[in-house]
Amino acid sequence: MKPLHIVLAVIGGAIAGATVGLLMAPDKGERTRENIVEYLKSKGVKLRKSKIEELADEIAEELEKA
């Protein structure tokens, strides 16, 4: 495996871990999703709230499979 692939795998794992951590944080899920949307908007990323909810549902389904 090339070093670039290893680095990308580590970065991808870190992003996935951070996402799961945020979605399972002690704050209400709805408020956490709102915080994520606000943060992404401040960085110039435009996502609808429904897209964030779809992402959260996909992550939850993957966690149930594991």
C-alpha positions, 0 to 999 in steps of 0.5 A, a space after each residue: 500500500 502506498 504511503 498516500 493511501 495510508 495517510 488518506 485512510 487515517 484522515 478518513 478514519 479520524 473524520 468518521 470518528 469525529 462525526 460519530 463522536 459528535 452525533 453521540 455527544 450528550 447534547 440533544 441530537 437535533 441541537 448537535 446537528 444544528 451546530 454542525 450545520 452552523 459550523 459548516 456554513 461558517 466554513 462556506 459549505 452549504 448543506 440543507 438540514 435534511 442532508 445532515 439528518 440523512 448522513 446521521 441516519 446512514 452513520 447510525 445504520 452502519 454502526 448497527 451493522 458493525 
